Amino acid sequence: MDKGFPIRPVLITGAGRRIGLALAKDLLARQQPVIASYRTRYPAIDELEQAGALCLFGDFSTDDGINAFAASVMAHCSGLRAIIHNASAWQAESPAVAHSDTLAAMLQIHVNAPYLLNLQLEPLLRGHGLAGADIIHFTDYVVERGSDKHIAYAASKAALDNLTRSFARKLAPEVKVNAIAPAMIVFNEDDDADYRKEALNKSLMKIAPGESEIVSLVNYLLESNYVTGRTHAVDGGRPLR
């Protein structure tokens, strides 16, 4: 039995909004314990705590913050069912910010944080048998095509995509490691009609499917005993447009 948990929890980073929040709610509804990280305490964090999640502050902008968060997780449990790396930032190149600072920030959150957390929390993932634990990285559709307005962001997500295969090799067969590369899953509330129409026209399916598409895929990956080292696109057929 893990410290305070009758069942090994799933750790979700950036669980206060959108996909991370939807995943946390779904897992909790399935009686799967959840550890949720947050940097900004959105109102939904209170909801997750009321539903039974352990919500821990995590500042991944520095190595000290990453290390402190890993130590906090290890203090609360002795085993993990999965780590879902959902925490992300979407920063464009801007004349107001030094390009080196933009690149460093994107690499820190999308590469350094998952890399260090995977290594530090590895003992909590191992020892549970064949395919007994999972790591899931959230990358992005732009890994395949690049981005002229979010160059550092795209490069950092591409690095995370590569980490998926490296960790799959390192941790098999005890831990499966996969990536999910989404595109246009859900609109922001302030997205106007013209933007929404333009965005929908970029895919074959012409819809924003909502977080349920991601939730279903995550559940499939967690239940599989065989799928590892792969990137799973959830993009409505955008590469075929």
Solvent accessible surface area in square Angstrom, and as a share of the most:
residue,aa,sasa,rsa
1,M,202,0.90
2,D,16,0.08
3,K,109,0.46
4,G,79,0.76
5,F,21,0.09
6,P,102,0.64
7,I,91,0.46
8,R,53,0.19
9,P,0,0.00
10,V,1,0.00
11,L,0,0.00
12,I,0,0.00
13,T,2,0.01
14,G,25,0.24
15,A,0,0.00
16,G,5,0.05
17,R,118,0.43
18,R,94,0.34
19,I,24,0.12
20,G,0,0.00
21,L,29,0.14
22,A,25,0.19
23,L,2,0.01
24,A,0,0.00
25,K,97,0.41
26,D,34,0.17
27,L,6,0.03
28,L,23,0.12
29,A,79,0.61
30,R,134,0.49
31,Q,142,0.63
32,Q,30,0.13
33,P,22,0.14
34,V,1,0.00
35,I,0,0.00
36,A,0,0.00
37,S,2,0.01
38,Y,32,0.12
39,R,148,0.54
40,T,74,0.43
41,R,110,0.40
42,Y,80,0.30
43,P,105,0.66
44,A,12,0.09
45,I,0,0.00
46,D,62,0.32
47,E,89,0.40
48,L,1,0.01
49,E,70,0.32
50,Q,157,0.70
51,A,65,0.51
52,G,55,0.53
53,A,9,0.07
54,L,47,0.24
55,C,14,0.08
56,L,20,0.10
57,F,117,0.49
58,G,5,0.04
59,D,36,0.19
60,F,11,0.05
61,S,53,0.34
62,T,69,0.40
63,D,68,0.35
64,D,113,0.59
65,G,16,0.15
66,I,0,0.00
67,N,62,0.32
68,A,64,0.49
69,F,3,0.01
70,A,0,0.00
71,A,54,0.42
72,S,33,0.21
73,V,0,0.00
74,M,67,0.30
75,A,68,0.53
76,H,72,0.32
77,C,1,0.01
78,S,60,0.39
79,G,0,0.00
80,L,0,0.00
81,R,45,0.17
82,A,0,0.00
83,I,0,0.00
84,I,0,0.00
85,H,9,0.04
86,N,24,0.12
87,A,24,0.19
88,S,61,0.39
89,A,43,0.33
90,W,176,0.62
91,Q,54,0.24
92,A,40,0.31
93,E,54,0.24
94,S,36,0.23
95,P,145,0.91
96,A,96,0.74
97,V,57,0.33
98,A,58,0.45
99,H,122,0.54
100,S,80,0.52
101,D,81,0.42
102,T,1,0.00
103,L,78,0.39
104,A,58,0.45
105,A,41,0.32
106,M,2,0.01
107,L,65,0.32
108,Q,32,0.14
109,I,30,0.15
110,H,2,0.01
111,V,27,0.16
112,N,39,0.20
113,A,3,0.02
114,P,5,0.03
115,Y,91,0.35
116,L,36,0.18
117,L,1,0.00
118,N,1,0.00
119,L,64,0.32
120,Q,55,0.25
121,L,0,0.00
122,E,28,0.13
123,P,93,0.58
124,L,13,0.07
125,L,0,0.00
126,R,70,0.25
127,G,64,0.61
128,H,69,0.31
129,G,43,0.41
130,L,131,0.65
131,A,9,0.07
132,G,11,0.11
133,A,0,0.00
134,D,1,0.00
135,I,0,0.00
136,I,1,0.00
137,H,0,0.00
138,F,10,0.04
139,T,5,0.03
140,D,26,0.13
141,Y,22,0.08
142,V,26,0.15
143,V,43,0.24
144,E,125,0.56
145,R,160,0.59
146,G,30,0.29
147,S,28,0.18
148,D,124,0.64
149,K,144,0.61
150,H,25,0.11
151,I,104,0.53
152,A,6,0.04
153,Y,13,0.05
154,A,8,0.07
155,A,50,0.38
156,S,0,0.00
157,K,5,0.02
158,A,40,0.31
159,A,36,0.28
160,L,4,0.02
161,D,12,0.06
162,N,83,0.43
163,L,26,0.13
164,T,0,0.00
165,R,97,0.35
166,S,55,0.36
167,F,8,0.03
168,A,7,0.06
169,R,209,0.76
170,K,97,0.41
171,L,0,0.00
172,A,48,0.37
173,P,89,0.56
174,E,45,0.20
175,V,1,0.01
176,K,8,0.03
177,V,0,0.00
178,N,1,0.00
179,A,0,0.00
180,I,0,0.00
181,A,9,0.07
182,P,19,0.12
183,A,12,0.10
184,M,38,0.17
185,I,11,0.06
186,V,42,0.24
187,F,31,0.13
188,N,68,0.35
189,E,176,0.79
190,D,125,0.65
191,D,30,0.15
192,D,89,0.46
193,A,80,0.62
194,D,117,0.61
195,Y,106,0.40
196,R,78,0.29
197,K,138,0.59
198,E,105,0.47
199,A,7,0.05
200,L,44,0.22
201,N,64,0.33
202,K,92,0.39
203,S,6,0.04
204,L,81,0.40
205,M,123,0.55
206,K,83,0.35
207,I,101,0.51
208,A,34,0.26
209,P,46,0.29
210,G,16,0.16
211,E,43,0.19
212,S,75,0.48
213,E,86,0.38
214,I,0,0.00
215,V,18,0.10
216,S,72,0.46
217,L,32,0.16
218,V,1,0.00
219,N,17,0.09
220,Y,114,0.43
221,L,1,0.00
222,L,21,0.10
223,E,126,0.57
224,S,17,0.11
225,N,108,0.55
226,Y,200,0.76
227,V,32,0.18
228,T,49,0.28
229,G,12,0.11
230,R,154,0.56
231,T,54,0.32
232,H,39,0.17
233,A,60,0.47
234,V,24,0.14
235,D,18,0.09
236,G,30,0.29
237,G,19,0.18
238,R,41,0.15
239,P,69,0.43
240,L,138,0.68
241,R,160,0.58
